[in-house]
């Protein structure tokens, strides 16, 4: 692994600590300001709304320039988003801060993924993307734990001041991520010049067999992760489970996802990418359904671990599938299309969850998510043959032919 990849992973992981400190804290801030589950869902959706329109342009820029530059920009914007959330005093202000935070997160994700896609060999993609997403899970583990400590013992209006202080801590952590990203950019190899703009169209990339299935699996899993993060605090308030315990449950989920990514290459070799993704989606769906059936903290902890294990596989495997199925010059663009799908899911799923929670109660949101995960598992399972086998059989001549087709699209 190059030093540049290492610092890109560090920047991504540190940025995720800030994100997953601030996002659950935003839910508590809304509750402290007197808002309910519907407002939580709408504000959660704004995190992905603006990035939905920016992902593909930023991906094309990363293809013709350098991912680390985008990484520095994203960390800086994330720092600003945390600060805006710290001073927000209304649902509208928090929605605006959440949108800025989402832009920063998008740029961080695209920048770090582009660095790995560009500087890793095909044989190293599973391992390096798993390392990147393990860093994400590490941030998702530490962020909620830190948030739980900072909000411990607070409830009602007292959550407003406590959440503001917690978000300022998040801004400081995002500033550290910016420093790591700057090192990654400084380490850009000499002579690594900008390249011509990639010409592959969105339709050409999505038309490659296997790409759409991988993107759908990624969308479902990321939407499920967001809903778990946003609505577990709501469930906790309804069941008199305090923020510190909810923070531990969120951390357990992230820790389980982190553990699932250790040795992922051996699991892929034994099981296959698509079979592994399908089984993991079904396991996570069972966990989400089980969340509605108990208020026992120990049982909820076990469920959080099951959910985390189930959600841990789709992201790194979908990244590998996407970058290996497209030509080199369009890899960041393809990853951007994948992230656009993710952001669409992050807009639609929390918004739908907010509407559903307002009419049928917060617990119904977990049933909706279970259905989404089952649907993604079915879609992946219906692929006629494993994408991993398709990738292994594609020789260099096939890759060149595909590049020519996409360039002419």
N, C-alpha and C positions, 0 to 999 in steps of 0.2 A: 504494500500500500504506500502511495506517495504521501509526502507531508501535506501536499495540497488537499488530497482527499481526506486526510485525517482532520485537518482544520475545518473543512467543509462539514464533516460529520459533527465536529464539536460545536460549530455555529448552529447547525440544525437542532442538535440536542438541547443546547442551552436556550435557544429561542423557544423550544417546546416547553421548557420549564416555565418560562414567562407566560406562554399561551395558556397552559393548563393550570397555572395559578390564577390567571385573570378571568378566564371564561366561566368557571364555576362561581367565582367571586361576583361576577356580573349578575348571575342569577340571584345570589343572596342580596346584592345591592338593590335589585328590582323589588325583591320581597320586602326589604327594609323600607323602601319608598312607598310601599302599599300596593304594589302591582301584583298580579296573579300569574297563573300558569300560561295564559294566552300571551301576555306580554313577554314572558320568558322565551316562548317559542318564536315570536316575531323578531325579537332582538337577536336571538341565536341565528336566525336566518340571514340577518343583515351582514353577519360575518362573512358570508359567502356570496352575497348579491353582487357587489361591485367587482370582486375578482372573477365572477362568472364571465364578464365581458373583457377582461384583461388577460386571461390565461394564454390564449392563442397568440396575440401580438407579442406578449413577453416571451413566449416559447420560441417564436421565430427570431426574435432579437438574440436569444441565447444561442440559437443555432448558428447565427452569423457572427456572433461576438463571443462573449465568455461568461460562463455561468457564475463565476465568483464575483463579477461586478454586480450582477443581479442579486447575489447573496448579500453583499454589503448594503445595497439599497434596501432590501427587504428587512434586514435587522434594524436599520435606522428608522424605517417607517413603523415597525412593530413597537419600538421604543416610544414613538410619538403616540401611537394608539393606546398604549398602557396609560400614558399621562393624561390623555383626553378622558379615558374611562374613570380615572381617579377623581376628576373634577366634575363629572356629569351628575346632574341633579334631577334629571327627568328621563322618561323612557326614550324620548326622541334623541336627547343628547347621548345616551348610552348606545342607542342604535347607530348614531354617527361614529362614535368612538370604536364600536365593534366593527363597522365597515372599514375604517382605517386599519385596525388590527388585522382584518382579513386580507387586505392588500399586502401588508407586510409579510404575513404568513405565506401567501401565494408566492411572492418573490423569493422567499427563503427556500420553499420547497422546490420551485423550478430551478433555482440557482444550484442548490446542492445536488439535485438529481442530474442536472446537465453536466456538472463536474465529473460525477461518477460515470455517466454514460459515455462521456468523451474520453476519459483517461483510463478506463478499465477494459480489459480484454473480455470477450464473450464468456470465457471460462470463469472469470472473476465476478460477473454481474450478480449472480445469486448471492454470493458471499458479501460483496460490497453493498448491494441494496439491502440485504438483511442487516448489515451493520448500521446502515443509515437509519432504517426503520427501528432497529433496536435502540439507537440514540433517541429517536422520537418517543419510543415507549418509556425510556428512562426519564425523559422530560415529563411525560404524562404521569409517571409515578411520583416524581419529586414535587411537581407543581401542586397537585391536590393536597399532598401531605403538608407542604408549607402553608397553603391556604387554610387548611384546617387548623393549624397551630395559630395563625394570625387572626382567625375568626373565632377561636374557641371561647365558649361561654357567652357569645353574643347572640341576641335574637331581637326580632322586631326592629324598631327604629335605630337601636344601637349598632345594627349591621351597616348602616350608612357610613359612619365615620371609620369603623374598623375596615370596611371594604376599601375605602379610599386609601388608607395606609398600605393595605395589602397590594393594591394596584401600583403604588409608587415603588414598592419592592420589586414588582414585576418589571417596571420600567428600568430599574437598575440592572436586573438580570438580562434584559434585552440589550442593554448597552454593552454588557460583557460579550454577548453573542456577536455584536457588531465588531468588536475587537478581533474575535476569532475569524470572522469573515474577511476582515482586512488582511490578516496574515495569509489566508487562502488566495486572495487576489494578488498579494505581493509575490507569492511563490509561482505565479504563472510562468511557464517555461519561456526562456528567451527565444524569440523567433516564432512564437505561437501567434501568428497573425490572424486578424479577422478574416473570415471566409465569406464567399458570396452568399447572398440570401437564398435559403432553401426554397424550392419551388413546389414541393409536394403539397397538393391540396388536401383539405380536410376529408373530402369524399374519397380520395385515393387511399389515404391512410386507413380510414374506417372500413374500406372495402377489402383490406387484407384479411384473409380468414384467421380467426382467433383474436383479433384486436378488440372487436366489439364485446365479445364475451368477457375478456379480461377487464375491460373498462367497467362493464356492468357489475362485476364482482367487486371491484374497487369502490364503486359508487355506493353499493349496498353496505359494505363494511364501514366506510367512513361515515355515512349517514347514521349508522347504528352507533358508532363511537360517539358522535356528537349528541345524539339523543340520550345516550347513557350519561354523558357528562352533564347535560343541561337539566335532565329530569330526575336524576337520582336525588339532588337536593330538594326538589319539590316533594318527592315521595318521602324523604326523610322528615320534612316539616309536617307532613300529614300524619306520620307515624311516631312523632316525637323522638326522632333520631337526630342528634345534634350534628353541627357542621364538622366537628373533629372526627366523628365516626364515619360520616359520609366521605370525608377526605381519605380515610383509611380504605374504604371500599373502592373509591376511585383509583387509589394507588395500587390496590390488589389487582384490579382489572388491568392496569398498565403493566404491572410487574409480570403478570401471567402472559401478556402479549410479548413482553421482552423475552421471557423464558422460551416462548414458542419459536423465536427466531434464532436461537442458539442451535447450531448444527443443522440448519435448514437445508443445506446442500445434500446431506446424507438422506434426509427424509424425501427430498425430491427424487433422488436416484432410486430409492426403494419403492416409493408410492406413485410418483408422477405428479407434475404440477397441478393438473386439473382435478385429479382425484383428491389430492390434498386440500385444494381450495373448496371443493364441494363438501367434503366431510366436515371441514372447519366451519363452513357457513351453517350447516344443519345443527352442529353442536352449539353455536352461538345463539341460534334461534330458540332452541330448547331452553337455554339459560335466560333469555329475555322473557319468555313465557312464564318461567318459574318465579321471576321477580315479583309477579303479581300475586303469588300464592302464600307469601309468608312475610312476617315482620320480624322474625328472629334474626338477630344480628349475625350469629355464627353461621346460620344457613345462608344468609345474604352474602357473607364473605365467601363461602364455597361457590355460590352462584356467580359472584363477580370473577372468581378465578376461571370458572368454566367459560364465561363470556369472553374474558381476556384471551384465553387460549384459542377460542374459536375465531376471534377477530384478528389474531396476530399474523396469520399467514398470507392473506390476500394482497396486502399492499406490496411487500417486496416481490412476490411472485408475479403480480400483474405488471410491475415495472420491468422485470426481466423479459416477460413475454412481449411487451410492447416494443422495447428497444431492440430486441433481437429479430423481430419480424419486419422492421422497417430499415431502409438504408441509412448509413451513418449520417449523411447530411441532413436527415429529417428526424433524428432521434429526439432532440429537445422539443420540436414541434409536436411529435407524437405524444411525448410525455405531457405537453401542454393540453392536448386534446383530452388525455386521460384526466388531467386536473380540472379541465372545464366540466367534464362529466361529474367529477367529485363535487365541484362547487354547485352544480345544478342540483345534485342530490342534497347538498348541505342547505340550499335555499328551500327546496320543495319539502324535504322531510321534516325539518323543524316547524315550518309554517303549517304543514298539514297536521303535525303533532299538536301545535298550539290550538288549532281549530278543533281537533278531536278532543283534546283535554278540556277545552271550554264547554263542550257539550256532553261528553261521555266520561269525563274524569281523567286524571293524570295517568292512572294505571293502564288505561286503554292504549296509551302511546306505546307501551312495551309490547302489547299484542300486535300492533301495527308493524313494529320493527321486526318482530319475529316472522311475520308474513313476508316482509321484504327480503329478509335473509334466506328464507326457504326458496323464494322465487329466484334469487341469484344462484343458489345451489343447483336448482333444476336447470337453469339456463346454461350453466357451465357443464353440467353432467350430460347435456344433450349434444355436446360437441361430438362429431362422429369419430374423431381420433384425438389423442392427446396432443396439445400444441407443442409440448416438449419434443415429441417425436418429429413433428413437422420442422421444427427449428434444427434438430440434429441432422435431418436429411437434406436440408437446403445447402448446397455447396456454393462455392464462390461464384460460379457462372450464374446460378439462379439469383444470387444477391445482386449481381450486376444487371441482369435483365430487369429485376424489380425496380432497381434504381432508375433505369432508363424509362420504364413505364411511368413511374411517379414524376419524373422530371418533365415528361411530356404531357402530364395531366393538366 
